[in-house]
């Protein structure tokens, strides 16, 4: 029998000589053996040599006969490690021993609470615990005895969630069955796989999952630990969606490419700031950046520096500017458009969503006072709060935009013609629904933040205020089908338009703010759908406002938007379509939502561009020289609809610790299998699944970094309940949830890994 000598690097980074013989392998370190190591490893080495030379290579058999007894090998006892443990700092440095010594990474090793000692050829060596064991080693080390069999494990160095990976097993002289226990990047058990070992070798295909990072494994024979690998492979993940259909698969890379063109990065007062700029203005606006977080969460690593800059720019009264200074462009101060009333709640939303991406509680706490002051300003300052209505007020703008009703005015700082960004004696005041649904949503987020890092008693106060705002808004503005665009505080008639019929864009935002009563969400979706059926030659029903205002109602100094069908005066906006699609998925109109995504794919794939707004015929709107053909605001809304709506991955806390998983592919006709990963690029939080359509049912294999998943399996139209639901092969209790006509099978899954089968037809 022939072998070969090769130089390799072991798990500790040392060069070693490896002698490979067909049917077995082992490694002889080039350093000199210490007396202790020779005493305890020489018998094992002799046995391995004898075994490799005497056993011919054979294919594994399906049902091998177990070896009658292990080859006599003896691991060092705990006493061997005690002296070195004492000289290495003892309990203060390494903690107490966990279990008995085992063969780990090919060396006799004693694991302790905060480190481990390995008997290497050059002598004992104290080592830190591997990264995956930072919160403690796998519990099986303390729970299970040690086998007299000696096993070593190997696998490729890298892995991705749920992508099959083969683990090779070597147990000299053993034939029989074993169990591979796999642990994730937080040492949680993510699965057990049966392994067939024949003539000392075997292997098994596993599906990695659980927390990212270094994964470890133990091989168990007859209930005892035969060996392990503390660094078997490293699990990593990147946001991915593969459905086999280009209209879905191409969206994420195209949108990411668009949004990467929206990044603006510079030093402000000596501090680096990175954010996502407005699609029609070269500055960093809080509004535009906050809404683009729906998309950049999947690929952006710096999600806090711009928020920090806005916190530093907060005014003493708790208010915020609209945009940051950019001295290189001649913008020397951070400023606010006076007519705007949404900036404070947007700051709260921006902080909360950045915390979701990072999980950084300390950073969240640094923003708590700023958020509280912002909420108090929005709900008390006479310029923003109407005490009689108990709601936010603003000048008569088109939805959330920054110019008010009336002819072109004069910029008080330059003397040039300009839109009405300022408050004066001609200002018409009223209640705009979007400010108030946004504030109610932000107060709920602030309540969650108080419960996490602040004062839990304040959480209920914020929720009470949010509920009161929605009660008063519904009484004032809800017309049974949608929120009335603007309710003047004093009688005012807008000539040339039926104000009661105007459907404005923040109705689409309200769908995803968690503030609507029963049936309100579906009513709004139905209203958009109805208008879509009546749109005629108009490309889409993604109206900024419909019907638009007559020409001249809003003076813009000759810029686009003065005429109907332009800009925010009736132009079509992908940001509306994206929020509408995400809401349609939420409120039982899944096929309509998929159709919206399909239309957006057609739009961007045929032109290679995406704009903030379009004319009704579908030709792009150009507001000026600063207009980007890579609008990140609308693109991110569409990406949110794809990942949170179609793929159904929603984070209810931070880092995907508490996830709602609602894969909605059953509502397509041509998607039979899906691989999906959603990962926050700023952290290790992720969710991954594989979905498969079966005859009369679906199968879902899911994993992630979190602790809990609420699984929601939609049923096809006409099916009221499944015939069976299995989780990891066992019957699973469930409830049926009605989502505005769509029915979902719902249950909680607490393990970091699970396979679900929902069957509704024999």
Secondary structure as GFF3:
##gff-version 3
##sequence-region A 1 762
A	DSSP	beta_strand	3	9	.	.	.	ID=ss1
A	DSSP	beta_strand	15	21	.	.	.	ID=ss2
A	DSSP	beta_strand	24	29	.	.	.	ID=ss3
A	DSSP	alpha_helix	35	54	.	.	.	ID=ss4
A	DSSP	alpha_helix	78	87	.	.	.	ID=ss5
A	DSSP	alpha_helix	90	94	.	.	.	ID=ss6
A	DSSP	beta_strand	102	104	.	.	.	ID=ss7
A	DSSP	beta_strand	107	111	.	.	.	ID=ss8
A	DSSP	beta_strand	116	120	.	.	.	ID=ss9
A	DSSP	beta_strand	123	127	.	.	.	ID=ss10
A	DSSP	three_ten_helix	131	133	.	.	.	ID=ss11
A	DSSP	alpha_helix	140	143	.	.	.	ID=ss12
A	DSSP	beta_strand	145	146	.	.	.	ID=ss13
A	DSSP	beta_strand	151	155	.	.	.	ID=ss14
A	DSSP	beta_strand	158	160	.	.	.	ID=ss15
A	DSSP	beta_strand	164	171	.	.	.	ID=ss16
A	DSSP	beta_strand	176	183	.	.	.	ID=ss17
A	DSSP	beta_strand	189	198	.	.	.	ID=ss18
A	DSSP	beta_strand	201	207	.	.	.	ID=ss19
A	DSSP	beta_strand	213	221	.	.	.	ID=ss20
A	DSSP	beta_strand	224	236	.	.	.	ID=ss21
A	DSSP	beta_strand	240	242	.	.	.	ID=ss22
A	DSSP	alpha_helix	246	260	.	.	.	ID=ss23
A	DSSP	beta_strand	263	268	.	.	.	ID=ss24
A	DSSP	beta_strand	271	276	.	.	.	ID=ss25
A	DSSP	alpha_helix	286	296	.	.	.	ID=ss26
A	DSSP	alpha_helix	305	312	.	.	.	ID=ss27
A	DSSP	three_ten_helix	327	329	.	.	.	ID=ss28
A	DSSP	alpha_helix	343	358	.	.	.	ID=ss29
A	DSSP	alpha_helix	361	366	.	.	.	ID=ss30
A	DSSP	alpha_helix	368	378	.	.	.	ID=ss31
A	DSSP	beta_strand	385	386	.	.	.	ID=ss32
A	DSSP	beta_strand	391	392	.	.	.	ID=ss33
A	DSSP	beta_strand	394	395	.	.	.	ID=ss34
A	DSSP	beta_strand	409	410	.	.	.	ID=ss35
A	DSSP	beta_strand	417	418	.	.	.	ID=ss36
A	DSSP	beta_strand	429	432	.	.	.	ID=ss37
A	DSSP	alpha_helix	433	453	.	.	.	ID=ss38
A	DSSP	alpha_helix	456	477	.	.	.	ID=ss39
A	DSSP	beta_strand	486	488	.	.	.	ID=ss40
A	DSSP	three_ten_helix	499	501	.	.	.	ID=ss41
A	DSSP	beta_strand	503	504	.	.	.	ID=ss42
A	DSSP	alpha_helix	506	510	.	.	.	ID=ss43
A	DSSP	alpha_helix	520	533	.	.	.	ID=ss44
A	DSSP	beta_strand	545	546	.	.	.	ID=ss45
A	DSSP	alpha_helix	574	586	.	.	.	ID=ss46
A	DSSP	alpha_helix	590	607	.	.	.	ID=ss47
A	DSSP	alpha_helix	632	640	.	.	.	ID=ss48
A	DSSP	pi_helix	641	646	.	.	.	ID=ss49
A	DSSP	beta_strand	649	651	.	.	.	ID=ss50
A	DSSP	beta_strand	658	661	.	.	.	ID=ss51
A	DSSP	three_ten_helix	665	667	.	.	.	ID=ss52
A	DSSP	beta_strand	673	679	.	.	.	ID=ss53
A	DSSP	beta_strand	686	694	.	.	.	ID=ss54
A	DSSP	beta_strand	697	704	.	.	.	ID=ss55
A	DSSP	beta_strand	708	714	.	.	.	ID=ss56
A	DSSP	beta_strand	724	727	.	.	.	ID=ss57
A	DSSP	beta_strand	730	731	.	.	.	ID=ss58
A	DSSP	beta_strand	735	739	.	.	.	ID=ss59
A	DSSP	beta_strand	742	749	.	.	.	ID=ss60
A	DSSP	beta_strand	753	759	.	.	.	ID=ss61
###
